[in-house]
Amino acid sequence: MSLLDYAMKRFGNAANSSVTCPICGSKSSHPANKVRLGQTLLCPKCKSLFVIPR
Ligand SMILES: [Zn+2]
């Protein structure tokens, strides 16, 4: 693993955003860039895939 990968990973972990699942209402943490880009997120509680509308 390169130093850049390590830095990216650290940054990614730091930049998590709290998201509320629209199906079960459970709050979970997801990478902020994924949320921002409108990518599909997996709820750890009900295992539903959902997208946060921008
Ligand atoms: Zn859920």
mmCIF file of the protein (N, C-alpha, C, O) and its ligand, coordinates in Angstrom:
data_MODEL
# 
_entry.id   MODEL 
# 
loop_
_entity.id 
_entity.type 
_entity.pdbx_number_of_molecules 
1 polymer     1 
2 non-polymer 1 
# 
_entity_poly.entity_id                      1 
_entity_poly.type                           'polypeptide(L)' 
_entity_poly.nstd_linkage                   no 
_entity_poly.nstd_monomer                   no 
_entity_poly.pdbx_seq_one_letter_code       MSLLDYAMKRFGNAANSSVTCPICGSKSSHPANKVRLGQTLLCPKCKSLFVIPR 
_entity_poly.pdbx_seq_one_letter_code_can   MSLLDYAMKRFGNAANSSVTCPICGSKSSHPANKVRLGQTLLCPKCKSLFVIPR 
_entity_poly.pdbx_strand_id                 A 
# 
loop_
_entity_poly_seq.entity_id 
_entity_poly_seq.num 
_entity_poly_seq.mon_id 
_entity_poly_seq.hetero 
1 1  MET n 
1 2  SER n 
1 3  LEU n 
1 4  LEU n 
1 5  ASP n 
1 6  TYR n 
1 7  ALA n 
1 8  MET n 
1 9  LYS n 
1 10 ARG n 
1 11 PHE n 
1 12 GLY n 
1 13 ASN n 
1 14 ALA n 
1 15 ALA n 
1 16 ASN n 
1 17 SER n 
1 18 SER n 
1 19 VAL n 
1 20 THR n 
1 21 CYS n 
1 22 PRO n 
1 23 ILE n 
1 24 CYS n 
1 25 GLY n 
1 26 SER n 
1 27 LYS n 
1 28 SER n 
1 29 SER n 
1 30 HIS n 
1 31 PRO n 
1 32 ALA n 
1 33 ASN n 
1 34 LYS n 
1 35 VAL n 
1 36 ARG n 
1 37 LEU n 
1 38 GLY n 
1 39 GLN n 
1 40 THR n 
1 41 LEU n 
1 42 LEU n 
1 43 CYS n 
1 44 PRO n 
1 45 LYS n 
1 46 CYS n 
1 47 LYS n 
1 48 SER n 
1 49 LEU n 
1 50 PHE n 
1 51 VAL n 
1 52 ILE n 
1 53 PRO n 
1 54 ARG n 
# 
loop_
_struct_asym.id 
_struct_asym.entity_id 
A 1 
B 2 
# 
loop_
_chem_comp.id 
_chem_comp.type 
_chem_comp.mon_nstd_flag 
ALA 'L-peptide linking' y 
ARG 'L-peptide linking' y 
ASN 'L-peptide linking' y 
ASP 'L-peptide linking' y 
CYS 'L-peptide linking' y 
GLN 'L-peptide linking' y 
GLY 'peptide linking'   y 
HIS 'L-peptide linking' y 
ILE 'L-peptide linking' y 
LEU 'L-peptide linking' y 
LYS 'L-peptide linking' y 
MET 'L-peptide linking' y 
PHE 'L-peptide linking' y 
PRO 'L-peptide linking' y 
SER 'L-peptide linking' y 
THR 'L-peptide linking' y 
TYR 'L-peptide linking' y 
VAL 'L-peptide linking' y 
ZN  non-polymer         . 
# 
_pdbx_entity_nonpoly.entity_id   2 
_pdbx_entity_nonpoly.name        ? 
_pdbx_entity_nonpoly.comp_id     ZN 
# 
_pdbx_nonpoly_scheme.asym_id         B 
_pdbx_nonpoly_scheme.entity_id       2 
_pdbx_nonpoly_scheme.mon_id          ZN 
_pdbx_nonpoly_scheme.ndb_seq_num     1 
_pdbx_nonpoly_scheme.pdb_seq_num     101 
_pdbx_nonpoly_scheme.auth_seq_num    101 
_pdbx_nonpoly_scheme.pdb_mon_id      ZN 
_pdbx_nonpoly_scheme.auth_mon_id     ZN 
_pdbx_nonpoly_scheme.pdb_strand_id   A 
_pdbx_nonpoly_scheme.pdb_ins_code    . 
# 
loop_
_atom_site.group_PDB 
_atom_site.id 
_atom_site.type_symbol 
_atom_site.label_atom_id 
_atom_site.label_alt_id 
_atom_site.label_comp_id 
_atom_site.label_asym_id 
_atom_site.label_entity_id 
_atom_site.label_seq_id 
_atom_site.pdbx_PDB_ins_code 
_atom_site.Cartn_x 
_atom_site.Cartn_y 
_atom_site.Cartn_z 
_atom_site.occupancy 
_atom_site.B_iso_or_equiv 
_atom_site.pdbx_formal_charge 
_atom_site.auth_seq_id 
_atom_site.auth_comp_id 
_atom_site.auth_asym_id 
_atom_site.auth_atom_id 
_atom_site.pdbx_PDB_model_num 
ATOM   1   N  N  . MET A 1 1  ? 0.856   -1.204 0.000  1.00 0.00 ? 1   MET A N  1 
ATOM   2   C  CA . MET A 1 1  ? 0.000   0.000  0.000  1.00 0.00 ? 1   MET A CA 1 
ATOM   3   C  C  . MET A 1 1  ? 0.885   1.245  0.000  1.00 0.00 ? 1   MET A C  1 
ATOM   4   O  O  . MET A 1 1  ? 1.789   1.382  0.824  1.00 0.00 ? 1   MET A O  1 
ATOM   5   N  N  . SER A 1 2  ? 0.608   2.138  -0.931 1.00 0.00 ? 2   SER A N  1 
ATOM   6   C  CA . SER A 1 2  ? 1.403   3.364  -1.027 1.00 0.00 ? 2   SER A CA 1 
ATOM   7   C  C  . SER A 1 2  ? 0.964   4.378  0.026  1.00 0.00 ? 2   SER A C  1 
ATOM   8   O  O  . SER A 1 2  ? -0.092  4.260  0.648  1.00 0.00 ? 2   SER A O  1 
ATOM   9   N  N  . LEU A 1 3  ? 1.810   5.359  0.191  1.00 0.00 ? 3   LEU A N  1 
ATOM   10  C  CA . LEU A 1 3  ? 1.522   6.405  1.174  1.00 0.00 ? 3   LEU A CA 1 
ATOM   11  C  C  . LEU A 1 3  ? 0.262   7.171  0.789  1.00 0.00 ? 3   LEU A C  1 
ATOM   12  O  O  . LEU A 1 3  ? -0.514  7.598  1.644  1.00 0.00 ? 3   LEU A O  1 
ATOM   13  N  N  . LEU A 1 4  ? 0.078   7.336  -0.525 1.00 0.00 ? 4   LEU A N  1 
ATOM   14  C  CA . LEU A 1 4  ? -1.107  8.063  -0.995 1.00 0.00 ? 4   LEU A CA 1 
ATOM   15  C  C  . LEU A 1 4  ? -2.387  7.300  -0.653 1.00 0.00 ? 4   LEU A C  1 
ATOM   16  O  O  . LEU A 1 4  ? -3.375  7.882  -0.205 1.00 0.00 ? 4   LEU A O  1 
ATOM   17  N  N  . ASP A 1 5  ? -2.345  5.991  -0.875 1.00 0.00 ? 5   ASP A N  1 
ATOM   18  C  CA . ASP A 1 5  ? -3.499  5.161  -0.528 1.00 0.00 ? 5   ASP A CA 1 
ATOM   19  C  C  . ASP A 1 5  ? -3.827  5.291  0.954  1.00 0.00 ? 5   ASP A C  1 
ATOM   20  O  O  . ASP A 1 5  ? -4.986  5.396  1.357  1.00 0.00 ? 5   ASP A O  1 
ATOM   21  N  N  . TYR A 1 6  ? -2.768  5.280  1.740  1.00 0.00 ? 6   TYR A N  1 
ATOM   22  C  CA . TYR A 1 6  ? -2.944  5.385  3.186  1.00 0.00 ? 6   TYR A CA 1 
ATOM   23  C  C  . TYR A 1 6  ? -3.594  6.719  3.558  1.00 0.00 ? 6   TYR A C  1 
ATOM   24  O  O  . TYR A 1 6  ? -4.516  6.780  4.371  1.00 0.00 ? 6   TYR A O  1 
ATOM   25  N  N  . ALA A 1 7  ? -3.084  7.783  2.937  1.00 0.00 ? 7   ALA A N  1 
ATOM   26  C  CA . ALA A 1 7  ? -3.616  9.119  3.204  1.00 0.00 ? 7   ALA A CA 1 
ATOM   27  C  C  . ALA A 1 7  ? -5.074  9.220  2.760  1.00 0.00 ? 7   ALA A C  1 
ATOM   28  O  O  . ALA A 1 7  ? -5.908  9.794  3.460  1.00 0.00 ? 7   ALA A O  1 
ATOM   29  N  N  . MET A 1 8  ? -5.370  8.655  1.589  1.00 0.00 ? 8   MET A N  1 
ATOM   30  C  CA . MET A 1 8  ? -6.736  8.676  1.067  1.00 0.00 ? 8   MET A CA 1 
ATOM   31  C  C  . MET A 1 8  ? -7.679  7.931  1.992  1.00 0.00 ? 8   MET A C  1 
ATOM   32  O  O  . MET A 1 8  ? -8.810  8.352  2.238  1.00 0.00 ? 8   MET A O  1 
ATOM   33  N  N  . LYS A 1 9  ? -7.174  6.798  2.504  1.00 0.00 ? 9   LYS A N  1 
ATOM   34  C  CA . LYS A 1 9  ? -7.993  5.983  3.377  1.00 0.00 ? 9   LYS A CA 1 
ATOM   35  C  C  . LYS A 1 9  ? -8.273  6.715  4.692  1.00 0.00 ? 9   LYS A C  1 
ATOM   36  O  O  . LYS A 1 9  ? -9.385  6.694  5.221  1.00 0.00 ? 9   LYS A O  1 
ATOM   37  N  N  . ARG A 1 10 ? -7.238  7.349  5.187  1.00 0.00 ? 10  ARG A N  1 
ATOM   38  C  CA . ARG A 1 10 ? -7.396  8.120  6.428  1.00 0.00 ? 10  ARG A CA 1 
ATOM   39  C  C  . ARG A 1 10 ? -8.408  9.240  6.224  1.00 0.00 ? 10  ARG A C  1 
ATOM   40  O  O  . ARG A 1 10 ? -9.290  9.470  7.052  1.00 0.00 ? 10  ARG A O  1 
ATOM   41  N  N  . PHE A 1 11 ? -8.253  9.923  5.103  1.00 0.00 ? 11  PHE A N  1 
ATOM   42  C  CA . PHE A 1 11 ? -9.145  11.029 4.799  1.00 0.00 ? 11  PHE A CA 1 
ATOM   43  C  C  . PHE A 1 11 ? -10.577 10.519 4.634  1.00 0.00 ? 11  PHE A C  1 
ATOM   44  O  O  . PHE A 1 11 ? -11.529 11.129 5.120  1.00 0.00 ? 11  PHE A O  1 
ATOM   45  N  N  . GLY A 1 12 ? -10.706 9.393  3.940  1.00 0.00 ? 12  GLY A N  1 
ATOM   46  C  CA . GLY A 1 12 ? -12.016 8.808  3.728  1.00 0.00 ? 12  GLY A CA 1 
ATOM   47  C  C  . GLY A 1 12 ? -12.701 8.450  5.028  1.00 0.00 ? 12  GLY A C  1 
ATOM   48  O  O  . GLY A 1 12 ? -13.899 8.673  5.197  1.00 0.00 ? 12  GLY A O  1 
ATOM   49  N  N  . ASN A 1 13 ? -11.923 7.888  5.951  1.00 0.00 ? 13  ASN A N  1 
ATOM   50  C  CA . ASN A 1 13 ? -12.490 7.514  7.241  1.00 0.00 ? 13  ASN A CA 1 
ATOM   51  C  C  . ASN A 1 13 ? -12.924 8.733  8.043  1.00 0.00 ? 13  ASN A C  1 
ATOM   52  O  O  . ASN A 1 13 ? -13.919 8.703  8.766  1.00 0.00 ? 13  ASN A O  1 
ATOM   53  N  N  . ALA A 1 14 ? -12.149 9.806  7.896  1.00 0.00 ? 14  ALA A N  1 
ATOM   54  C  CA . ALA A 1 14 ? -12.443 11.018 8.659  1.00 0.00 ? 14  ALA A CA 1 
ATOM   55  C  C  . ALA A 1 14 ? -13.684 11.707 8.111  1.00 0.00 ? 14  ALA A C  1 
ATOM   56  O  O  . ALA A 1 14 ? -14.436 12.346 8.846  1.00 0.00 ? 14  ALA A O  1 
ATOM   57  N  N  . ALA A 1 15 ? -13.883 11.562 6.789  1.00 0.00 ? 15  ALA A N  1 
ATOM   58  C  CA . ALA A 1 15 ? -14.978 12.285 6.142  1.00 0.00 ? 15  ALA A CA 1 
ATOM   59  C  C  . ALA A 1 15 ? -16.221 11.413 6.031  1.00 0.00 ? 15  ALA A C  1 
ATOM   60  O  O  . ALA A 1 15 ? -16.744 11.198 4.938  1.00 0.00 ? 15  ALA A O  1 
ATOM   61  N  N  . ASN A 1 16 ? -16.679 10.924 7.143  1.00 0.00 ? 16  ASN A N  1 
ATOM   62  C  CA . ASN A 1 16 ? -17.928 10.156 7.140  1.00 0.00 ? 16  ASN A CA 1 
ATOM   63  C  C  . ASN A 1 16 ? -19.090 11.079 7.469  1.00 0.00 ? 16  ASN A C  1 
ATOM   64  O  O  . ASN A 1 16 ? -18.956 12.028 8.242  1.00 0.00 ? 16  ASN A O  1 
ATOM   65  N  N  . SER A 1 17 ? -20.215 10.783 6.871  1.00 0.00 ? 17  SER A N  1 
ATOM   66  C  CA . SER A 1 17 ? -21.375 11.581 7.226  1.00 0.00 ? 17  SER A CA 1 
ATOM   67  C  C  . SER A 1 17 ? -22.490 10.674 7.718  1.00 0.00 ? 17  SER A C  1 
ATOM   68  O  O  . SER A 1 17 ? -22.659 9.552  7.242  1.00 0.00 ? 17  SER A O  1 
ATOM   69  N  N  . SER A 1 18 ? -23.227 11.171 8.658  1.00 0.00 ? 18  SER A N  1 
ATOM   70  C  CA . SER A 1 18 ? -24.308 10.416 9.267  1.00 0.00 ? 18  SER A CA 1 
ATOM   71  C  C  . SER A 1 18 ? -25.551 10.495 8.402  1.00 0.00 ? 18  SER A C  1 
ATOM   72  O  O  . SER A 1 18 ? -26.006 11.580 8.039  1.00 0.00 ? 18  SER A O  1 
ATOM   73  N  N  . VAL A 1 19 ? -26.092 9.331  8.076  1.00 0.00 ? 19  VAL A N  1 
ATOM   74  C  CA . VAL A 1 19 ? -27.220 9.254  7.160  1.00 0.00 ? 19  VAL A CA 1 
ATOM   75  C  C  . VAL A 1 19 ? -28.349 8.469  7.824  1.00 0.00 ? 19  VAL A C  1 
ATOM   76  O  O  . VAL A 1 19 ? -28.112 7.450  8.471  1.00 0.00 ? 19  VAL A O  1 
ATOM   77  N  N  . THR A 1 20 ? -29.567 8.952  7.658  1.00 0.00 ? 20  THR A N  1 
ATOM   78  C  CA . THR A 1 20 ? -30.725 8.240  8.184  1.00 0.00 ? 20  THR A CA 1 
ATOM   79  C  C  . THR A 1 20 ? -31.342 7.392  7.087  1.00 0.00 ? 20  THR A C  1 
ATOM   80  O  O  . THR A 1 20 ? -31.669 7.897  6.013  1.00 0.00 ? 20  THR A O  1 
ATOM   81  N  N  . CYS A 1 21 ? -31.501 6.096  7.358  1.00 0.00 ? 21  CYS A N  1 
ATOM   82  C  CA . CYS A 1 21 ? -32.099 5.180  6.399  1.00 0.00 ? 21  CYS A CA 1 
ATOM   83  C  C  . CYS A 1 21 ? -33.574 5.523  6.209  1.00 0.00 ? 21  CYS A C  1 
ATOM   84  O  O  . CYS A 1 21 ? -34.315 5.630  7.186  1.00 0.00 ? 21  CYS A O  1 
ATOM   85  N  N  . PRO A 1 22 ? -34.007 5.697  4.956  1.00 0.00 ? 22  PRO A N  1 
ATOM   86  C  CA . PRO A 1 22 ? -35.415 6.048  4.705  1.00 0.00 ? 22  PRO A CA 1 
ATOM   87  C  C  . PRO A 1 22 ? -36.366 4.864  4.926  1.00 0.00 ? 22  PRO A C  1 
ATOM   88  O  O  . PRO A 1 22 ? -37.579 5.053  5.029  1.00 0.00 ? 22  PRO A O  1 
ATOM   89  N  N  . ILE A 1 23 ? -35.824 3.666  4.998  1.00 0.00 ? 23  ILE A N  1 
ATOM   90  C  CA . ILE A 1 23 ? -36.676 2.483  5.166  1.00 0.00 ? 23  ILE A CA 1 
ATOM   91  C  C  . ILE A 1 23 ? -36.945 2.181  6.640  1.00 0.00 ? 23  ILE A C  1 
ATOM   92  O  O  . ILE A 1 23 ? -38.098 2.025  7.039  1.00 0.00 ? 23  ILE A O  1 
ATOM   93  N  N  . CYS A 1 24 ? -35.883 2.099  7.452  1.00 0.00 ? 24  CYS A N  1 
ATOM   94  C  CA . CYS A 1 24 ? -36.078 1.725  8.851  1.00 0.00 ? 24  CYS A CA 1 
ATOM   95  C  C  . CYS A 1 24 ? -35.813 2.881  9.808  1.00 0.00 ? 24  CYS A C  1 
ATOM   96  O  O  . CYS A 1 24 ? -36.095 2.765  11.001 1.00 0.00 ? 24  CYS A O  1 
ATOM   97  N  N  . GLY A 1 25 ? -35.276 3.999  9.309  1.00 0.00 ? 25  GLY A N  1 
ATOM   98  C  CA . GLY A 1 25 ? -35.038 5.162  10.146 1.00 0.00 ? 25  GLY A CA 1 
ATOM   99  C  C  . GLY A 1 25 ? -33.795 5.073  11.010 1.00 0.00 ? 25  GLY A C  1 
ATOM   100 O  O  . GLY A 1 25 ? -33.580 5.909  11.888 1.00 0.00 ? 25  GLY A O  1 
ATOM   101 N  N  . SER A 1 26 ? -32.962 4.045  10.759 1.00 0.00 ? 26  SER A N  1 
ATOM   102 C  CA . SER A 1 26 ? -31.737 3.866  11.535 1.00 0.00 ? 26  SER A CA 1 
ATOM   103 C  C  . SER A 1 26 ? -30.627 4.769  11.011 1.00 0.00 ? 26  SER A C  1 
ATOM   104 O  O  . SER A 1 26 ? -30.455 4.916  9.801  1.00 0.00 ? 26  SER A O  1 
ATOM   105 N  N  . LYS A 1 27 ? -29.874 5.373  11.929 1.00 0.00 ? 27  LYS A N  1 
ATOM   106 C  CA . LYS A 1 27 ? -28.762 6.236  11.521 1.00 0.00 ? 27  LYS A CA 1 
ATOM   107 C  C  . LYS A 1 27 ? -27.505 5.408  11.366 1.00 0.00 ? 27  LYS A C  1 
ATOM   108 O  O  . LYS A 1 27 ? -27.195 4.558  12.201 1.00 0.00 ? 27  LYS A O  1 
ATOM   109 N  N  . SER A 1 28 ? -26.781 5.668  10.280 1.00 0.00 ? 28  SER A N  1 
ATOM   110 C  CA . SER A 1 28 ? -25.523 4.974  10.066 1.00 0.00 ? 28  SER A CA 1 
ATOM   111 C  C  . SER A 1 28 ? -24.522 5.919  9.417  1.00 0.00 ? 28  SER A C  1 
ATOM   112 O  O  . SER A 1 28 ? -24.887 6.963  8.877  1.00 0.00 ? 28  SER A O  1 
ATOM   113 N  N  . SER A 1 29 ? -23.253 5.531  9.481  1.00 0.00 ? 29  SER A N  1 
ATOM   114 C  CA . SER A 1 29 ? -22.178 6.372  8.993  1.00 0.00 ? 29  SER A CA 1 
ATOM   115 C  C  . SER A 1 29 ? -21.713 5.897  7.618  1.00 0.00 ? 29  SER A C  1 
ATOM   116 O  O  . SER A 1 29 ? -21.450 4.710  7.423  1.00 0.00 ? 29  SER A O  1 
ATOM   117 N  N  . HIS A 1 30 ? -21.614 6.815  6.676  1.00 0.00 ? 30  HIS A N  1 
ATOM   118 C  CA . HIS A 1 30 ? -21.173 6.475  5.328  1.00 0.00 ? 30  HIS A CA 1 
ATOM   119 C  C  . HIS A 1 30 ? -20.176 7.521  4.843  1.00 0.00 ? 30  HIS A C  1 
ATOM   120 O  O  . HIS A 1 30 ? -20.199 8.666  5.294  1.00 0.00 ? 30  HIS A O  1 
ATOM   121 N  N  . PRO A 1 31 ? -19.292 7.117  3.913  1.00 0.00 ? 31  PRO A N  1 
ATOM   122 C  CA . PRO A 1 31 ? -18.321 8.085  3.383  1.00 0.00 ? 31  PRO A CA 1 
ATOM   123 C  C  . PRO A 1 31 ? -19.032 9.290  2.771  1.00 0.00 ? 31  PRO A C  1 
ATOM   124 O  O  . PRO A 1 31 ? -19.947 9.142  1.961  1.00 0.00 ? 31  PRO A O  1 
ATOM   125 N  N  . ALA A 1 32 ? -18.598 10.478 3.172  1.00 0.00 ? 32  ALA A N  1 
ATOM   126 C  CA . ALA A 1 32 ? -19.254 11.715 2.738  1.00 0.00 ? 32  ALA A CA 1 
ATOM   127 C  C  . ALA A 1 32 ? -19.246 11.868 1.223  1.00 0.00 ? 32  ALA A C  1 
ATOM   128 O  O  . ALA A 1 32 ? -20.201 12.391 0.648  1.00 0.00 ? 32  ALA A O  1 
ATOM   129 N  N  . ASN A 1 33 ? -18.172 11.415 0.570  1.00 0.00 ? 33  ASN A N  1 
ATOM   130 C  CA . ASN A 1 33 ? -18.122 11.582 -0.895 1.00 0.00 ? 33  ASN A CA 1 
ATOM   131 C  C  . ASN A 1 33 ? -19.144 10.700 -1.585 1.00 0.00 ? 33  ASN A C  1 
ATOM   132 O  O  . ASN A 1 33 ? -19.698 11.081 -2.616 1.00 0.00 ? 33  ASN A O  1 
ATOM   133 N  N  . LYS A 1 34 ? -19.403 9.512  -1.022 1.00 0.00 ? 34  LYS A N  1 
ATOM   134 C  CA . LYS A 1 34 ? -20.420 8.626  -1.598 1.00 0.00 ? 34  LYS A CA 1 
ATOM   135 C  C  . LYS A 1 34 ? -21.804 9.253  -1.488 1.00 0.00 ? 34  LYS A C  1 
ATOM   136 O  O  . LYS A 1 34 ? -22.602 9.194  -2.423 1.00 0.00 ? 34  LYS A O  1 
ATOM   137 N  N  . VAL A 1 35 ? -22.076 9.851  -0.336 1.00 0.00 ? 35  VAL A N  1 
ATOM   138 C  CA . VAL A 1 35 ? -23.364 10.511 -0.116 1.00 0.00 ? 35  VAL A CA 1 
ATOM   139 C  C  . VAL A 1 35 ? -23.511 11.685 -1.074 1.00 0.00 ? 35  VAL A C  1 
ATOM   140 O  O  . VAL A 1 35 ? -24.567 11.895 -1.670 1.00 0.00 ? 35  VAL A O  1 
ATOM   141 N  N  . ARG A 1 36 ? -22.428 12.445 -1.208 1.00 0.00 ? 36  ARG A N  1 
ATOM   142 C  CA . ARG A 1 36 ? -22.452 13.653 -2.031 1.00 0.00 ? 36  ARG A CA 1 
ATOM   143 C  C  . ARG A 1 36 ? -22.673 13.307 -3.509 1.00 0.00 ? 36  ARG A C  1 
ATOM   144 O  O  . ARG A 1 36 ? -23.373 14.022 -4.225 1.00 0.00 ? 36  ARG A O  1 
ATOM   145 N  N  . LEU A 1 37 ? -22.069 12.207 -3.949 1.00 0.00 ? 37  LEU A N  1 
ATOM   146 C  CA . LEU A 1 37 ? -22.181 11.807 -5.352 1.00 0.00 ? 37  LEU A CA 1 
ATOM   147 C  C  . LEU A 1 37 ? -23.482 11.075 -5.652 1.00 0.00 ? 37  LEU A C  1 
ATOM   148 O  O  . LEU A 1 37 ? -23.741 10.714 -6.800 1.00 0.00 ? 37  LEU A O  1 
ATOM   149 N  N  . GLY A 1 38 ? -24.299 10.855 -4.632 1.00 0.00 ? 38  GLY A N  1 
ATOM   150 C  CA . GLY A 1 38 ? -25.583 10.195 -4.843 1.00 0.00 ? 38  GLY A CA 1 
ATOM   151 C  C  . GLY A 1 38 ? -25.441 8.706  -5.125 1.00 0.00 ? 38  GLY A C  1 
ATOM   152 O  O  . GLY A 1 38 ? -26.285 8.112  -5.794 1.00 0.00 ? 38  GLY A O  1 
ATOM   153 N  N  . GLN A 1 39 ? -24.352 8.096  -4.604 1.00 0.00 ? 39  GLN A N  1 
ATOM   154 C  CA . GLN A 1 39 ? -24.158 6.666  -4.807 1.00 0.00 ? 39  GLN A CA 1 
ATOM   155 C  C  . GLN A 1 39 ? -25.018 5.863  -3.836 1.00 0.00 ? 39  GLN A C  1 
ATOM   156 O  O  . GLN A 1 39 ? -25.459 6.365  -2.802 1.00 0.00 ? 39  GLN A O  1 
ATOM   157 N  N  . THR A 1 40 ? -25.239 4.614  -4.198 1.00 0.00 ? 40  THR A N  1 
ATOM   158 C  CA . THR A 1 40 ? -26.093 3.741  -3.405 1.00 0.00 ? 40  THR A CA 1 
ATOM   159 C  C  . THR A 1 40 ? -25.423 3.383  -2.083 1.00 0.00 ? 40  THR A C  1 
ATOM   160 O  O  . THR A 1 40 ? -24.249 3.015  -2.055 1.00 0.00 ? 40  THR A O  1 
ATOM   161 N  N  . LEU A 1 41 ? -26.172 3.492  -0.992 1.00 0.00 ? 41  LEU A N  1 
ATOM   162 C  CA . LEU A 1 41 ? -25.662 3.168  0.338  1.00 0.00 ? 41  LEU A CA 1 
ATOM   163 C  C  . LEU A 1 41 ? -26.397 1.948  0.878  1.00 0.00 ? 41  LEU A C  1 
ATOM   164 O  O  . LEU A 1 41 ? -27.565 1.718  0.562  1.00 0.00 ? 41  LEU A O  1 
ATOM   165 N  N  . LEU A 1 42 ? -25.695 1.173  1.696  1.00 0.00 ? 42  LEU A N  1 
ATOM   166 C  CA . LEU A 1 42 ? -26.300 -0.014 2.292  1.00 0.00 ? 42  LEU A CA 1 
ATOM   167 C  C  . LEU A 1 42 ? -26.556 0.227  3.775  1.00 0.00 ? 42  LEU A C  1 
ATOM   168 O  O  . LEU A 1 42 ? -25.634 0.524  4.534  1.00 0.00 ? 42  LEU A O  1 
ATOM   169 N  N  . CYS A 1 43 ? -27.809 0.096  4.175  1.00 0.00 ? 43  CYS A N  1 
ATOM   170 C  CA . CYS A 1 43 ? -28.145 0.245  5.587  1.00 0.00 ? 43  CYS A CA 1 
ATOM   171 C  C  . CYS A 1 43 ? -27.657 -0.981 6.347  1.00 0.00 ? 43  CYS A C  1 
ATOM   172 O  O  . CYS A 1 43 ? -28.028 -2.103 6.000  1.00 0.00 ? 43  CYS A O  1 
ATOM   173 N  N  . PRO A 1 44 ? -26.829 -0.793 7.384  1.00 0.00 ? 44  PRO A N  1 
ATOM   174 C  CA . PRO A 1 44 ? -26.309 -1.939 8.131  1.00 0.00 ? 44  PRO A CA 1 
ATOM   175 C  C  . PRO A 1 44 ? -27.367 -2.628 8.982  1.00 0.00 ? 44  PRO A C  1 
ATOM   176 O  O  . PRO A 1 44 ? -27.175 -3.761 9.422  1.00 0.00 ? 44  PRO A O  1 
ATOM   177 N  N  . LYS A 1 45 ? -28.476 -1.948 9.210  1.00 0.00 ? 45  LYS A N  1 
ATOM   178 C  CA . LYS A 1 45 ? -29.503 -2.521 10.078 1.00 0.00 ? 45  LYS A CA 1 
ATOM   179 C  C  . LYS A 1 45 ? -30.504 -3.379 9.303  1.00 0.00 ? 45  LYS A C  1 
ATOM   180 O  O  . LYS A 1 45 ? -30.719 -4.545 9.636  1.00 0.00 ? 45  LYS A O  1 
ATOM   181 N  N  . CYS A 1 46 ? -31.117 -2.793 8.262  1.00 0.00 ? 46  CYS A N  1 
ATOM   182 C  CA . CYS A 1 46 ? -32.144 -3.535 7.526  1.00 0.00 ? 46  CYS A CA 1 
ATOM   183 C  C  . CYS A 1 46 ? -31.635 -4.061 6.188  1.00 0.00 ? 46  CYS A C  1 
ATOM   184 O  O  . CYS A 1 46 ? -32.381 -4.694 5.440  1.00 0.00 ? 46  CYS A O  1 
ATOM   185 N  N  . LYS A 1 47 ? -30.346 -3.795 5.882  1.00 0.00 ? 47  LYS A N  1 
ATOM   186 C  CA . LYS A 1 47 ? -29.703 -4.286 4.648  1.00 0.00 ? 47  LYS A CA 1 
ATOM   187 C  C  . LYS A 1 47 ? -30.375 -3.785 3.389  1.00 0.00 ? 47  LYS A C  1 
ATOM   188 O  O  . LYS A 1 47 ? -30.313 -4.440 2.349  1.00 0.00 ? 47  LYS A O  1 
ATOM   189 N  N  . SER A 1 48 ? -31.019 -2.631 3.470  1.00 0.00 ? 48  SER A N  1 
ATOM   190 C  CA . SER A 1 48 ? -31.638 -2.050 2.288  1.00 0.00 ? 48  SER A CA 1 
ATOM   191 C  C  . SER A 1 48 ? -30.659 -1.135 1.582  1.00 0.00 ? 48  SER A C  1 
ATOM   192 O  O  . SER A 1 48 ? -29.834 -0.473 2.213  1.00 0.00 ? 48  SER A O  1 
ATOM   193 N  N  . LEU A 1 49 ? -30.762 -1.108 0.260  1.00 0.00 ? 49  LEU A N  1 
ATOM   194 C  CA . LEU A 1 49 ? -29.971 -0.168 -0.514 1.00 0.00 ? 49  LEU A CA 1 
ATOM   195 C  C  . LEU A 1 49 ? -30.795 1.095  -0.727 1.00 0.00 ? 49  LEU A C  1 
ATOM   196 O  O  . LEU A 1 49 ? -31.970 1.032  -1.091 1.00 0.00 ? 49  LEU A O  1 
ATOM   197 N  N  . PHE A 1 50 ? -30.174 2.221  -0.500 1.00 0.00 ? 50  PHE A N  1 
ATOM   198 C  CA . PHE A 1 50 ? -30.916 3.472  -0.701 1.00 0.00 ? 50  PHE A CA 1 
ATOM   199 C  C  . PHE A 1 50 ? -29.969 4.578  -1.165 1.00 0.00 ? 50  PHE A C  1 
ATOM   200 O  O  . PHE A 1 50 ? -28.752 4.485  -1.008 1.00 0.00 ? 50  PHE A O  1 
ATOM   201 N  N  . VAL A 1 51 ? -30.552 5.609  -1.731 1.00 0.00 ? 51  VAL A N  1 
ATOM   202 C  CA . VAL A 1 51 ? -29.807 6.772  -2.218 1.00 0.00 ? 51  VAL A CA 1 
ATOM   203 C  C  . VAL A 1 51 ? -30.352 8.004  -1.525 1.00 0.00 ? 51  VAL A C  1 
ATOM   204 O  O  . VAL A 1 51 ? -31.566 8.187  -1.428 1.00 0.00 ? 51  VAL A O  1 
ATOM   205 N  N  . ILE A 1 52 ? -29.454 8.848  -1.045 1.00 0.00 ? 52  ILE A N  1 
ATOM   206 C  CA . ILE A 1 52 ? -29.882 10.105 -0.423 1.00 0.00 ? 52  ILE A CA 1 
ATOM   207 C  C  . ILE A 1 52 ? -30.071 11.139 -1.526 1.00 0.00 ? 52  ILE A C  1 
ATOM   208 O  O  . ILE A 1 52 ? -29.112 11.472 -2.223 1.00 0.00 ? 52  ILE A O  1 
ATOM   209 N  N  . PRO A 1 53 ? -31.277 11.648 -1.697 1.00 0.00 ? 53  PRO A N  1 
ATOM   210 C  CA . PRO A 1 53 ? -31.513 12.640 -2.742 1.00 0.00 ? 53  PRO A CA 1 
ATOM   211 C  C  . PRO A 1 53 ? -30.766 13.939 -2.449 1.00 0.00 ? 53  PRO A C  1 
ATOM   212 O  O  . PRO A 1 53 ? -30.708 14.389 -1.305 1.00 0.00 ? 53  PRO A O  1 
ATOM   213 N  N  . ARG A 1 54 ? -30.195 14.534 -3.496 1.00 0.00 ? 54  ARG A N  1 
ATOM   214 C  CA . ARG A 1 54 ? -29.449 15.762 -3.305 1.00 0.00 ? 54  ARG A CA 1 
ATOM   215 C  C  . ARG A 1 54 ? -30.347 16.980 -3.341 1.00 0.00 ? 54  ARG A C  1 
ATOM   216 O  O  . ARG A 1 54 ? -29.869 18.105 -3.195 1.00 0.00 ? 54  ARG A O  1 
HETATM 217 ZN ZN . ZN  B 2 .  ? -32.449 0.621  7.240  1.00 0.00 2 101 ZN  A ZN 1 
# 
